[in-house]
Amino acid sequence: MLRGQLSGVLQWTNDRLSATPWTRVYIACMRLARDKAAFQGSTHTLRVTRERQAEGDASPGRAARLRYAITSTEFQGMTLWRVRPRRRLPVARVVYLHGGGYVHPLTKDYWRLVRALAAAPTEVIVPAYPLAPGATVDEVLPRLARLVHETSMRSPTLPLVLMGDSAGGALALQLARRLGDQPDRVDLPDGSRRGAPIAGVVALCPWLDATLDQDEVSELEATDPMLAESGLRAAGRWWAGPHDPSEPVISPVHMALEGLPPVDLFIGDRDILRPAVDELAERARHSPVELAVHESPAMFHVWMTRFIPEGRRTRRTLARLARERSRAAAES
């Protein structure tokens, strides 16, 4: 695919950087630890899913609590974390939707990224949403839509950025689409619809196609140290419930793009989710949507959450992006 500016609304950047020595060792350790085994085969994937869900969500940690103001509440059956700076007013608000194939709970890696965003300074809201196979998209997406709407009402002058990684990146896109198309489905007691605008969507290595139907997926699996096709497809079926996994509500690669807020999408080349990004970008060439793809060829799935130099650099970029998108929305 052509790199660089592809049309008036689609931009593609490539950092063209090689992996640092630390990261090459890190990837080798991921392979030795067989990280991708968690998604190998539907039976094994279900067993790992049950084990991790039994362990529960990782908490922000003591060090984070000392540096940031952190609270947790319940919202429609979900634990909701709020993380914000102690001494500075936030200039942006981010609803962060964690990944994990719709089946794995929050881990400490996600909190590393949340801390970087909070330092922006940003208020970050992290819902621990119900997971498959016990829950499906039809149960969870309306709850998240209501959360986003009510969050936007709390401070209408502070623009809102939807951000998520992997499955959470797909959810962020689905929420932007749903709230743009069907505001009547999010009812507040006073009937109000006004709130802070959605300043942008930031999708980190998003799972755009739950079917993994692209020919290149099988070729990429050998280079991907984290994800495997078979278990990931099973997780997509569990999450879909009565839907076909190829439907746009599960696979946003097929969703209507018109009317979305600006979308920033981060992807590495050692990721079986990469081919669907190419497909979405091709569709965006012919759609009135502002899409920016940020490619890091040497990187693997959700590298921006990991303890590696490239992860730290991308976290700084994401914090800056949240500020910039919020500033642009506030000025418009």
ZIJO-V799568 format. One record per residue. N is the residue number from 1. RES is the residue in one letter. PHI is phi in degrees with one decimal (999 if undefined). OMEGA is omega in degrees with one decimal (999 if undefined). Layout:
n = [N N]
res = [RES RES]
phi = [PHI PHI]
omega = [OMEGA OMEGA]
This chain:
n = [1 2 3 4 5 6 7 8 9 10 11 12 13 14 15 16 17 18 19 20 21 22 23 24 25 26 27 28 29 30 31 32 33 34 35 36 37 38 39 40 41 42 43 44 45 46 47 48 49 50 51 52 53 54 55 56 57 58 59 60 61 62 63 64 65 66 67 68 69 70 71 72 73 74 75 76 77 78 79 80 81 82 83 84 85 86 87 88 89 90 91 92 93 94 95 96 97 98 99 100 101 102 103 104 105 106 107 108 109 110 111 112 113 114 115 116 117 118 119 120 121 122 123 124 125 126 127 128 129 130 131 132 133 134 135 136 137 138 139 140 141 142 143 144 145 146 147 148 149 150 151 152 153 154 155 156 157 158 159 160 161 162 163 164 165 166 167 168 169 170 171 172 173 174 175 176 177 178 179 180 181 182 183 184 185 186 187 188 189 190 191 192 193 194 195 196 197 198 199 200 201 202 203 204 205 206 207 208 209 210 211 212 213 214 215 216 217 218 219 220 221 222 223 224 225 226 227 228 229 230 231 232 233 234 235 236 237 238 239 240 241 242 243 244 245 246 247 248 249 250 251 252 253 254 255 256 257 258 259 260 261 262 263 264 265 266 267 268 269 270 271 272 273 274 275 276 277 278 279 280 281 282 283 284 285 286 287 288 289 290 291 292 293 294 295 296 297 298 299 300 301 302 303 304 305 306 307 308 309 310 311 312 313 314 315 316 317 318 319 320 321 322 323 324 325 326 327 328 329 330 331 332]
res = [M L R G Q L S G V L Q W T N D R L S A T P W T R V Y I A C M R L A R D K A A F Q G S T H T L R V T R E R Q A E G D A S P G R A A R L R Y A I T S T E F Q G M T L W R V R P R R R L P V A R V V Y L H G G G Y V H P L T K D Y W R L V R A L A A A P T E V I V P A Y P L A P G A T V D E V L P R L A R L V H E T S M R S P T L P L V L M G D S A G G A L A L Q L A R R L G D Q P D R V D L P D G S R R G A P I A G V V A L C P W L D A T L D Q D E V S E L E A T D P M L A E S G L R A A G R W W A G P H D P S E P V I S P V H M A L E G L P P V D L F I G D R D I L R P A V D E L A E R A R H S P V E L A V H E S P A M F H V W M T R F I P E G R R T R R T L A R L A R E R S R A A A E S]
phi = [999 -61.1 -100.4 98.9 -81.7 -97.6 -161.3 -66.4 -118.7 -121.2 -125.3 -129.8 -116.0 -132.6 -75.7 54.3 -97.9 -80.9 -66.6 -69.3 -54.8 -57.3 -70.7 -62.9 -67.3 -59.6 -64.5 -61.2 -67.6 -60.8 -68.9 -64.0 -78.8 54.4 -56.8 -74.1 -61.6 -60.9 -120.8 -103.9 84.8 -65.7 -66.0 -66.7 -59.7 -65.7 -64.1 -63.6 -57.7 -61.1 -64.9 -71.6 -66.8 -65.8 -70.6 87.4 -78.1 -70.8 -90.1 -61.7 98.6 -66.2 -61.2 -65.0 -66.6 -71.4 -91.3 -122.4 -83.2 -125.1 -130.3 -132.6 -136.6 -105.4 -139.2 48.1 82.3 -113.1 -75.6 -121.2 -98.6 -122.0 -123.9 -148.3 -62.7 -80.8 -115.2 -128.6 -76.5 -68.2 -100.8 -152.3 -129.0 -121.7 -94.9 -105.2 -109.8 -73.9 -92.8 115.1 66.2 66.4 -125.3 -101.6 -78.4 -60.1 -121.0 -64.2 -63.6 -64.0 -67.1 -60.4 -69.8 -60.4 -61.3 -64.6 -68.0 -62.2 -73.6 -60.4 -92.3 -140.0 -86.6 -116.6 -112.2 -122.8 -86.2 -91.5 -76.2 -61.0 -115.4 -73.8 -83.9 -73.5 -132.9 -127.4 -58.8 -66.1 -86.3 -91.1 -60.0 -62.1 -65.1 -66.9 -62.8 -65.7 -59.6 -62.7 -63.6 -66.2 -63.0 -65.8 -79.2 -65.2 -148.0 -60.4 -88.3 -104.6 -59.9 -116.8 -112.4 -94.7 -134.5 -164.5 -114.5 55.4 -59.8 -65.3 -66.2 -63.6 -62.4 -60.1 -65.3 -62.9 -66.9 -61.6 -66.4 -63.9 -70.6 -75.8 -89.2 -132.8 -61.8 -69.1 -83.8 -112.6 -101.0 -102.2 -54.7 -90.6 75.7 -70.5 -120.0 -82.8 -166.6 -65.3 -71.6 -79.5 -75.0 175.3 -118.4 -119.8 -110.8 -102.6 47.9 -70.7 -88.1 -83.0 -132.9 -67.3 -84.2 50.0 -87.3 -77.0 -61.3 -73.4 -59.2 -62.9 -67.3 -78.0 -59.1 -65.3 -93.8 -88.2 -83.8 -127.5 -117.1 -128.0 -61.4 -60.8 -70.1 -67.0 -61.8 -61.8 -61.6 -63.1 -66.5 -62.0 -67.1 -67.7 60.6 -77.7 -83.7 -73.6 -59.5 -83.4 -64.2 -56.6 -68.0 -107.1 -118.5 -67.0 -59.2 -100.9 -74.9 -68.2 -98.4 -60.5 87.0 -71.8 -68.0 -55.3 -118.8 -113.4 -127.8 -109.0 -151.9 -109.1 -87.6 -98.1 -150.4 -69.2 -84.7 -61.7 -58.0 -67.4 -65.0 -58.9 -65.1 -64.8 -62.5 -63.2 -66.2 -66.0 -59.4 -113.0 -127.2 -79.3 -132.4 -92.0 -123.1 -119.3 -102.6 -111.8 -103.4 -123.9 -56.6 -84.3 -97.4 -109.6 -59.8 44.4 -60.6 -68.7 -95.3 -95.6 -86.4 -138.3 -57.7 -65.7 -64.8 -63.0 -63.4 -69.2 -61.1 -63.2 -61.9 -67.1 -63.1 -65.5 -63.3 -60.3 -63.4 -66.6 -64.6 -66.1 -63.8 -63.2 -67.6 -67.2 -85.7 -81.1]
omega = [178.4 177.4 -178.4 -178.2 -175.7 178.3 -178.8 -175.0 -178.0 176.6 -179.2 176.5 -177.6 -176.5 173.9 -177.8 173.2 176.9 176.3 176.8 178.0 -176.9 177.0 175.9 180.0 179.5 177.7 177.7 176.0 179.9 179.0 179.7 179.8 -179.7 -175.1 178.6 179.3 -178.8 178.9 179.2 -176.0 -179.1 179.1 178.4 179.5 179.3 178.4 177.9 -179.8 -179.0 -176.9 177.0 176.6 177.7 176.2 -178.3 172.5 178.2 -177.8 179.1 -175.1 -178.9 179.0 -179.4 177.7 -174.5 -174.4 172.3 -174.6 176.3 174.3 178.7 174.9 177.6 178.6 176.7 178.5 168.3 -175.9 177.8 172.9 -178.8 -179.2 179.4 179.4 -169.1 179.9 176.2 179.0 176.9 179.3 175.3 -179.0 165.9 -175.5 -178.0 -174.3 177.7 -177.5 175.8 -176.9 -175.3 -176.4 -178.1 177.4 174.9 -178.4 179.5 179.5 -179.5 175.5 178.2 179.3 178.6 179.6 178.3 -178.8 -179.9 -170.7 7.0 -176.9 167.2 -178.5 179.5 -173.3 176.0 171.6 -171.8 179.1 -171.8 171.6 3.1 -179.3 -179.8 179.6 -178.5 -178.0 178.0 -168.6 -174.6 176.5 178.0 179.6 178.1 178.2 177.7 -179.1 -179.6 -179.2 176.2 -179.8 -179.4 -175.2 179.7 -172.6 -179.3 -178.6 -176.6 -172.6 176.1 173.7 -177.6 176.7 178.4 175.2 176.5 177.7 175.4 175.1 178.7 179.3 177.3 180.0 179.6 178.0 178.4 -176.5 -177.3 175.8 -175.0 -168.1 -179.9 -178.9 179.9 179.6 -173.0 171.7 -176.3 -178.1 178.9 -176.0 178.0 -173.3 177.5 178.5 178.6 170.1 -173.7 -178.7 174.5 177.0 -175.9 -174.5 -177.8 -170.3 175.8 -171.8 -177.4 -176.7 -179.8 -175.7 -168.2 -177.7 -177.4 -174.5 -175.9 -178.5 179.2 -177.2 -173.6 -179.7 -178.7 -176.6 -177.9 -169.8 -171.7 175.9 -173.9 -166.4 -178.9 180.0 176.4 178.2 179.0 177.5 177.8 178.9 -178.3 -176.6 -177.7 -177.7 -177.2 166.5 -177.7 179.2 -179.2 -177.6 -179.7 176.4 -174.8 -175.0 172.9 -178.3 -174.7 172.8 -175.4 -178.3 175.3 177.0 170.7 177.7 -177.1 171.6 -174.1 -179.2 -177.1 172.6 -177.0 177.1 -170.9 -179.0 176.2 -176.6 -175.1 179.0 176.0 176.4 -178.9 178.6 179.9 177.8 177.3 -178.0 177.8 -174.6 -177.6 177.7 177.9 177.5 -177.3 175.4 178.1 179.9 -173.6 173.4 -169.5 -175.0 -170.0 -178.6 -174.6 179.2 177.9 -176.1 176.4 -170.0 -179.0 179.2 -179.1 179.7 176.5 179.1 179.5 -179.3 176.6 176.2 178.2 -178.7 177.1 178.3 -179.6 178.0 177.9 -175.6 179.0 179.2 179.6 -180.0 179.7 -179.4 -177.7 -176.1 999]
